[in-house]
Amino acid sequence: MITTADLIGMRVLITGGLGFIGSNLAHRCVELGADVTVYDDLDPACGGNVANLAGVERHVRLIRADIRTREDVGAAVHGSDIVFNCAAYTSHAGSMKDPRKTDAVNVVAVLGLLDAIRAEDRPIRFVQLGTTTQLGSVHDSPATEDHPEFPLDVYSASKTAAEKYVLVHGTAFGIPVTAIRLSNVYGPRASIRTADLGFVNYFIGLALMGRDLTVYGDGSQVRTLTYVADVVDAIITAGLTPACEGQALFATATTTQTVRELAHAIVRQIGRGRVRSVPWPPERVAIEVGSAAISSDRIEQLTGWRATTTLHEGLARTSDYYRTRLDQYLSQG
Ligand SMILES: NC(=O)c1ccc[n+]([C@@H]2O[C@H](COP(=O)([O-])OP(=O)(O)OC[C@H]3O[C@@H](n4cnc5c(N)ncnc54)[C@H](O)[C@@H]3O)[C@@H](O)[C@H]2O)c1
């Protein structure tokens, strides 16, 4: 596993660092002694929030720019030792309405980041974030990294395309690259405005406001939830471990819950809200991957990482975080 010493003084660039995962990564990298730059355009369609850097703002250099802008990306990459690409157009539903934007941000801009790294005369590590929904419907459960990919929505397809480009840049050009595929990440600093950006944090926000948590259908679809601090440790560990170079690795928790179980667990934890079933919206049925169990054995074998936060602990820490900050996360920006 990583030690504090591994990141001391390392120049870390976090694209999408005002977003949910990127900002948690920024906090952890600062804690571990890295020299951190966050690069984000605060796209209102995504989950970014300036409040996410509260507490570390004096230790982080913030570049407000779009990853589609080559010159800005080139300048930011120039002074970096490792790039964590957490910037993306992250809505599954939104990607169906705007496939071209999804492609521009999630695929073409990743090629731009890789071009900028190639233009440097020293190795810069690159970590790409993907999603378990790249697989589409899981037919061999728990799915390993060898499971075929037949994504069901444009966002997931864009992540498959970007991941392949990233891995090619590893084999063909010798860039130390790693891809980490995540699943239903929850925890502090996520958007709670809409279910489009992750239903777990959205449910937590609804419960804190004493509102109904609406479960589609009978809520029997199984999900693998992973607490964000575990995810951040996986991203850093894999990004620094030579054995992970050239790999696409799942990093998820080992336990699963149905959406209905989860909704009830949140209501119990927070002591407010009510679970209510609603019919599946037609646009959701078409892109629903169904029940998915994922194996993270490979990353554990390579790095020793495994998710350690229980659902109970994760929900408690998340609801404590939002309880006093609801306003900041409902009026996002
Ligand atoms: N949250 C999850 O459950 C989950 C699951 C699987 C994969 N992922 C992946 O993890 C990564 C981070 O996701 P997140 O949940 O933190 O999302 P998020 O929406 O909270 O953060 C994304 C950030 O990227 C920024 N961004 C978007 N377009 C940009 C652009 N053109 N230029 C610069 N910045 C831009 C946004 O402003 C936002 O701050 C994404 O690649 C996502 O696909 C997340």
PDBQT file of the ligand as one rigid body, heavy atoms in Angstrom, charges set to zero:
ROOT
HETATM    1  N1  LIG A 401     -19.203   9.083  -9.097  1.00  0.00    +0.000 N 
HETATM    2  C1  LIG A 401     -19.297   7.832  -9.534  1.00  0.00    +0.000 C 
HETATM    3  O1  LIG A 401     -20.085   7.020  -8.995  1.00  0.00    +0.000 OA
HETATM    4  C2  LIG A 401     -18.450   7.362 -10.690  1.00  0.00    +0.000 A 
HETATM    5  C3  LIG A 401     -18.601   6.033 -11.111  1.00  0.00    +0.000 A 
HETATM    6  C4  LIG A 401     -17.830   5.595 -12.187  1.00  0.00    +0.000 A 
HETATM    7  C5  LIG A 401     -16.922   6.447 -12.800  1.00  0.00    +0.000 A 
HETATM    8  N2  LIG A 401     -16.792   7.720 -12.367  1.00  0.00    +0.000 N 
HETATM    9  C6  LIG A 401     -15.835   8.602 -13.064  1.00  0.00    +0.000 C 
HETATM   10  O2  LIG A 401     -15.064   9.332 -12.128  1.00  0.00    +0.000 OA
HETATM   11  C7  LIG A 401     -14.726  10.614 -12.676  1.00  0.00    +0.000 C 
HETATM   12  C8  LIG A 401     -15.142  11.700 -11.707  1.00  0.00    +0.000 C 
HETATM   13  O3  LIG A 401     -16.556  11.630 -11.520  1.00  0.00    +0.000 OA
HETATM   14  P1  LIG A 401     -17.306  12.474 -10.419  1.00  0.00    +0.000 P 
HETATM   15  O4  LIG A 401     -18.356  11.626  -9.841  1.00  0.00    +0.000 OA
HETATM   16  O5  LIG A 401     -16.315  13.128  -9.549  1.00  0.00    +0.000 OA
HETATM   17  O6  LIG A 401     -18.029  13.564 -11.350  1.00  0.00    +0.000 OA
HETATM   18  P2  LIG A 401     -18.344  15.110 -11.093  1.00  0.00    +0.000 P 
HETATM   19  O7  LIG A 401     -19.385  15.459 -12.105  1.00  0.00    +0.000 OA
HETATM   20  O8  LIG A 401     -18.612  15.365  -9.668  1.00  0.00    +0.000 OA
HETATM   21  O9  LIG A 401     -16.963  15.800 -11.475  1.00  0.00    +0.000 OA
HETATM   22  C9  LIG A 401     -16.561  16.001 -12.792  1.00  0.00    +0.000 C 
HETATM   23  C10 LIG A 401     -15.810  17.314 -12.844  1.00  0.00    +0.000 C 
HETATM   24  O10 LIG A 401     -15.276  17.468 -14.161  1.00  0.00    +0.000 OA
HETATM   25  C11 LIG A 401     -15.413  18.838 -14.505  1.00  0.00    +0.000 C 
HETATM   26  N3  LIG A 401     -15.467  18.945 -15.943  1.00  0.00    +0.000 N 
HETATM   27  C12 LIG A 401     -16.429  18.472 -16.789  1.00  0.00    +0.000 A 
HETATM   28  N4  LIG A 401     -16.149  18.823 -18.048  1.00  0.00    +0.000 NA
HETATM   29  C13 LIG A 401     -14.999  19.522 -18.008  1.00  0.00    +0.000 A 
HETATM   30  C14 LIG A 401     -14.211  20.147 -18.993  1.00  0.00    +0.000 A 
HETATM   31  N5  LIG A 401     -14.585  20.131 -20.283  1.00  0.00    +0.000 N 
HETATM   32  N6  LIG A 401     -13.080  20.778 -18.633  1.00  0.00    +0.000 NA
HETATM   33  C15 LIG A 401     -12.696  20.820 -17.318  1.00  0.00    +0.000 A 
HETATM   34  N7  LIG A 401     -13.406  20.249 -16.325  1.00  0.00    +0.000 NA
HETATM   35  C16 LIG A 401     -14.542  19.611 -16.678  1.00  0.00    +0.000 A 
HETATM   36  C17 LIG A 401     -16.731  19.268 -13.887  1.00  0.00    +0.000 C 
HETATM   37  O11 LIG A 401     -16.820  20.686 -13.751  1.00  0.00    +0.000 OA
HETATM   38  C18 LIG A 401     -16.693  18.536 -12.551  1.00  0.00    +0.000 C 
HETATM   39  O12 LIG A 401     -16.125  19.339 -11.533  1.00  0.00    +0.000 OA
HETATM   40  C19 LIG A 401     -15.419  10.701 -14.034  1.00  0.00    +0.000 C 
HETATM   41  O13 LIG A 401     -14.523  10.311 -15.037  1.00  0.00    +0.000 OA
HETATM   42  C20 LIG A 401     -16.512   9.664 -13.926  1.00  0.00    +0.000 C 
HETATM   43  O14 LIG A 401     -16.848   9.164 -15.188  1.00  0.00    +0.000 OA
HETATM   44  C21 LIG A 401     -17.543   8.206 -11.325  1.00  0.00    +0.000 A 
ENDROOT
TORSDOF 0
